[in-house]
Amino acid sequence: MFGLLPNIGVPELILILVLALVIFGPGKLPEVGRAIGKSIREFKKATSEVKEELESTVKE
């Protein structure tokens, strides 16, 4: 997954964090982080389930 993203260095990461802080504010930022983390976990779970299903189908 991360191979598809361009290389993000420290300056770019700081810029993204500052922009997120300005856009969402310090009160909403933890909620946004939790929502993003939950979305990533659900995406990984769904992709692993699809992968397992495909592997079981190929074995049959």
TADA-V710748 format. One record per backbone hydrogen bond with DSSP energy under -1.0 kcal/mol. NH is the residue of the N-H (numbers start at 1). CO is the residue of the C=O. If there is no record, write none. Layout:
# TADA-V710748
NH&CO, NH&CO
This chain:
# TADA-V710748
4&1, 13&9, 14&10, 15&11, 16&12, 17&13, 18&14, 19&15, 20&16, 21&17, 22&18, 23&19, 24&20, 25&21, 29&25, 32&28, 33&29, 34&30, 35&31, 36&32, 37&33, 38&34, 39&35, 40&36, 41&37, 42&38, 43&39, 44&40, 45&41, 46&42, 47&43, 48&44, 49&45, 50&46, 51&47, 52&48, 53&49, 54&50, 55&51, 56&52, 57&53, 58&54, 59&55, 60&56
